[in-house]
Amino acid sequence: MRRGIGVCFLVFGVVASAFPQCELKVARLTPCDANGNPAELKLGDAVYGVRVDWTVTGRANGPYNVKFSMADRNWVWKNVNAVVPGDYYGYATFAMPLDGEIPFSVTLDCDKQSGNTNPRTAYASGHFSPLLGEKTIEFFAPKSWVASQSMSVQIPERSNIANISYMFGRPTSGTSQEVLSDPVFPGLEEIKTKPFGYPILRMRASNPGPGPTQLSRSFEVRASNVRANLAEAMGSWKAYEHLPSEIEAYLKPESIVQSVHPSVKAFVDSVLPINFRKSMSPYTVAKTLFMACAARLTYETPASSDAVSGLTKGRGDCGTYSSLYDASLRSVGIPARNVSGWRAGRDQWHAWSEMYVPGAGWLPQDVTDCNSLWKATQSAGGYAYCFATIPDLNSRVVVSRGSTFTTEQGTWVTMQPGQWGVWGENVVFPTWSSSCSLVAK
């Protein structure tokens, strides 16, 4: 699913004594919190704000506009009635899931309507870097949820189905999620899939008769947001030379994460320099590939979720974005995996990625949402949104990790929507649908 992002603001003014000539002068420009108070901002804050204090001497010709900018975002406060002499301030806030150095600026009377005699004093700029957490990967702001999922399968007349299996992905605790309760109704059994050992819930039936079968289940989770201090933890390639075997498995290709395919290699080679391991840290490589994947595809759903299809067509859904990013990371020696589940609400299916950080664990990242934010703000794509923090991660549930789920009955690439498998001769396949919801506990 795609998501946009908004801007909110408040303004205040104080009037002082009169002066004979009109001049707008920025007195102070500073980062601020959601209420306009000057503050040190922290990675993962809901909003980053910029506040301007300015003075007016003389009298302006009339109301004027004030332009606030942060990173690649702009917002114009229109018809500001700060015309008579005095001291004024205002601020704008931007929902901006960014790490690293972030520039900001303000232009008073950006359309030159006030009669200001000194435009140079009406502009100011600066930059800040959000404060990082104490840990390399830090989870915070937990929320509790009730997640529900249902699957409906319609068996046709004379289907010739000898056996059918119904399967759900089973949520596990880890990274941003803690499973609080997950009751299993009679008939469902937990099995571990290969090669990663992820659990699924399965119910089997023999010689099913025609008609509908409806399966529904609910469970409770606690989900958290994330912020990551990656520059130091991913500062050297040496940390990736001796990975645990269970982590090295996420360097191998999968059916939809084709990390050794020529088209994936060509894509990565077009993005990175030849000797990138000598000139770039793993952190810089990962962020470069993240933005390249966000820029490479145009969102489209439904779509094939494999990396090569995305490169061929130039289009894909959230699964395609994640597969392309995961394949790109694996191709350069950084373990990565697909993650899928859904957001708060009803039928808000979504997929994203997790990148392995040595010594810290798995970091959730969302290249699809980065693309969505670029589009929402008509950005040229110069900032890696949702690379080191995801603003709504605490409003998501995970039911599927990885892209290979193999049982003795077959292999599937995701368990996100639930799955089914049938066996028999000359089988007439059933039709099916699935739905999901996530509501606050």
N, C-alpha and C positions, 0 to 999 in steps of 0.2 A: 504494500500500500504506500501511497505517496503522502507526504505531509508538507504543508507550508509553514511559515513562521511569521510572527507579527511584531509590531512596534507599538509601544505605549508611552505616554508622556504626561507630565503635569508642568504647570508654569506658575510663577509668582512674580510680583514686581513691587518696588518701593520707589516713591517719587521724592526728589529733593528740590533744592532751589534752582533758579533759572540762570542760564548762561547765554551770551549773545550769539554764539555760532554753533552750527550742528556738527558734532563729531561723535561717531560711535567707536568706543575703544574697549577691547577685551581686557578685563582686569585679571581674570583667572580662568583657566580651563583645566578640568580635572576629572578623572574617573569618579563615578558615584554609584550608590546603590539604587534600589528600585524606588526609593523615596526622595532621591535627589541629594542625599547626604554624601559629601566627599568620603570615599572609602577605598581601602585596598580590596580589590576584587579577587575572588578565588575561582579557580577552574571548576566548572560545574555549577556555578551560580545560575539561577534561573534567568537572570538578565545581567548584561553589562551596561552601565549607564555612563553618559558623558554630560557634565554640567558646565555651563558657562556663566560667569558673572561679568557684567559689562556696565559701562557708564555712558550716559548721553549728556553732552554739553550742547547748549543751544537748543533749537527745536527742529525736529525732523519734519519733512514735508507731509508725512502721514504715516500710517502703519506700514510695516515692511516685513519681509520674510527672513527667517533665520534657518540656515542649512546646517544640520548635524550630519557628520559622517563617521563611520567606524568600519574598519576593514573595507569590504566592498559594498557596504550598505549606506544608503543616504535617506534622510528624512527631513522634510521641510516643514517647519513651524510657520504657518501662514498668518498674515495680517496681525503681526505682533504690535500691540498698541503701546509700545514704549517710545513715545515721541517727545515728551517733555523732559527737561533735565532731571537726572536722577540716577540711582543705582538699581540695576535690574539683574535677575538671574532666571534661567530656565534650564531644563534638561530633557534629554530623550533617553529611552532605554531600548536596548536591542537584545532579543533572544539570540544568543550567538555562541554555539557550542564549539569554541576554538581554544587551542593551546598556543603557546609561543607568543612572540611579540605582535601586538595588535595596534595599528595606527588609528588615531582619531583626530577630528578637526571640527571647527565651526567657522561659519562665515556669516557675519551680521549683514543684513541687507544684501543678500546674495543676488537680488535682481536690480540693485542700484536704483531704488525708488525713494530713498530717504533724504537725499541731498547731502549725504555724508561727505565731508571735505577731505577725509584721510582714509581711503580704503585699506591701507596697509595695517592700520590699527584695528580694523574690523575682522581680521582673520587671525586664527591661532591654531596650532596643531601640536600633537604630542603622540606618545605611544605608551603602552603598558603591557606587562606580561602577567597574566593571572597567577596568583599564588598557587603553589602545588601542594598536594597532600603530603603527609609524612611518609606514606608508603609508596612504592612504585606503582601499584594498582590499588586504589582505595574505593571501596563501595560504601555508599552513604544514602541518606534519605529513604529508608525502606518504607514500602507500602504493602499492605496485605490484601489479597484478592481471592475471589472465588472464580475459578475457571471451569467452563463447561464446554463439552464437545459432543456432537451427535453425528451419526452416520446412518444413512438410509439406503438400503440396497433392494432393488426390485428384481426378483427372480422371474424370468419369463416362462411362459408355457413351454413344455417339452424342451427344457434347457439342456438336458443330458449332463447335468452337473453331478458328478459322483461325490465330490468333497468341496467344501468352501471354507475359507478362513477369513475371519474379520480381525483387523489389527489396529491398535491405537499406539501412538508413541507414548511412553511413560515418562513423566517429568522426573528429573533428578536434581538434587541439590548440587550447586557448584556455580562458580563465577558470581553472577548477579542474582541468583535465585536460590531460595531455600524452600523446600517442600514441607508444608506444615501438616497436611494430611492428604492421603490418596487411597481412599477405600476402593476395593475391587469387588464388583458384583459377581455372584456365582456364575461359573461358566468361563470366566476369563482366567487365563494362566499367564504368568510372567515367564518370558524366555529371553535369553541373552543372544543378541545377534552378532554375527561376525562381519568384519574383522575387529571392530572396536569394542565389542562387549556391551553395547547400549541395550537397555531393556526395552521390550515392547510388551504389550498386553494382547493376547490372542484368544479368540474363541473359534472352535472348529465345529462343523456340522456335516453329516453325511446325507446324501440324497435329499437335499432341501426341496420342499415343494414350491410351487409357484406362489408369487405374492410378495408383499413387502416385508423387510426385516428392518426394524429400527433399534439402534443401539445408542445409548446416551450414558455419559459419565461426567462426574464433577470431582474437583480436587481443589485444595487450597495451597497457595504459595505466598511467600514474602519476596518481593522483588526490590532491588536497589539500583540507584544510579551509580555511575562510575566516573572517576577521574584518574588520569595516569600521568606519572612523571617518567617519560620514556627516553628522553635525550641521553641520560646517563646509563640507564639499564640496557639500552640498545646502542651503546656507543662503540662497540667493537664486535667484529665478526667472530672473534675467538670463542665467545660464549655459545655460538651455534655449532661448534665443532664436535662436541661430545654431549649429545642430547640423550635423554633416557629413551629406551627402545619404544615405549608406548607413545612418546612424542614424535619420534622419527617416522612413525607410521603416517603422520600427517604431512610428510614430504612427498609421499608417493601419489601418483595420479589415481583418480577415480573416474567413473564413467561420465560424470558431468563436470568434474574438476580435472581437465585434461592438461596437466602441468607440463608434460613433455611433448605435447602436440606442436608441430612446426608453426602453426598460426599463433599459438600462445608465445612461443619463443620469439617469433618475428615481432609481435606486439611489444614484448618486454625489451627486446633489443632496440626498438624504435624510441623507447622512453628513456632508457638508461645508457650511459656511456659504456664503451667497450670494457674498460678496466674499472667498473664501478666499485668493486670491493676495495680498491686502493684509494679511491677518491671520495667515497661516500660511506657513511655509517649505516648500519641496518635501519636505524631510525629514519634517516633521510631517504633511503631507498624505499622503505615501506610507505612513507608519506607521499613520495613522488608517484609510486604505483597506485596508491589510493586515489589521488586526484586524476591520474590518467585514466583509470577505470571509470570514475565518475563522469569524465568527459567523453569517453569513447562511445557510450550507449545512449540511446534515446528510450525513455520509458514506454513500454507497451505491454499490455496484458489482455488476454493470456499469451504466454510465450514459452518457448523452450528454455529450460533453466540451465543448459550447459554452456560452458565458457566459449567453446568453438562456435556454436550456433550464434551466440551474441556477437562475436567478432565478425562472423560472416554477414549477418543481417544488419549489424549496427543497432539492434534494438533488443529489448528484453525486459523482463519484470524483475522484482527484487531478488528472486532466486538467481537470475542470470547475472546481475551485478555482483552478487556474492560469489558465485562460482568463478567469474572472471578474476575477481580480486584474489580469491583463495588460490587459484591456479597460478596467478602471477607471483604471489608471495612464495609458493612452493617451488616455483621454477628458479628462484634465486637463493633458496635454502632457508626460508623462514616458514615454519609450520603454521598452517591456517586451516580452518574448517568452517563449513556452513552451519548456521544455526537457524532454526525456524520455530514459529509459534504464532502468537497473535497479540495484538495490542488491546487496550481497554476499549470496550464497546462490543458491538456485535459484528461478526464476520470480518474483522479487521486483520485478515491474514497478513503475515509479514515474514521476511527472511533477512538475515544479516550475517555477519562474520565474527569469528573470534581468532585473534592472532596470538601466537605463543610468545611470551616475553621470558627469557631465561631468568630463573631465580624468583620470578614473580607470579607466573601462571598465565592464564588465558585472559585476553583483553577483548571485550565486545567492541565492535566497530560497525558503522553503518554507511557503506558507500552509496546506497540508494538514496538515503536521506540527504547526503551531501549534494547529490545531483538535484534533488528536489528543492533544496534551499537555493542553489544557484539559479534554478529556473524561476523560483518565486520572486527573486530579487533581481532578475535579469543580469546576473553576475557573469563576468568573463571567466570565472572558475579559478581564481588565484588563491583560495583559502580552503584548507582541509577540514570542513565542518564534519563533526561526529567521528573524528579520528581518535581523539584522546578523551572524549566525553560524549555521552548521548543523553540529551535532556529528558527523554521520556522512557529510559530503560527501566525505571521503576514502575512503569505501567505496561509491561509486557510479560508474557509467560513463554517459557521455552519447553517444547515437547520433543524436539528432534535436533540432534547434533550429528555432524558428519553427513556423508552422502552415499553410504553403502550399508544396507541392512539385509544381511543374508541369513536365511533360515534353511532348514532342510527342504522347504517347499519353493524357494525362489529368492530373488534379490530385488529390493526396492531402493530408490534413491532418496526418499524422505518418508517420514511418518507424520508429517505435519497435519494433513487433513484426515488421517486415518486411511487404511488401505484394505484391500481384499484380494484374495487369490482363489481361483477355481481350477479344478482338475476333472478330467473326463474326456471322452471321445466325442468329437463333433459338437463341442460345447457351444451353446448360444449364450453370449455373455450378458450379464445383468447390467442394468443402468444403476447409477448411484449418485448421491449428493452428500455434502457434509456441511456443517455449520459450527460456529464457535461463539463464545462470549467470554468477557472478562469484566466482572463487576467488583466494586470495592467491598471489602468485607466489613 
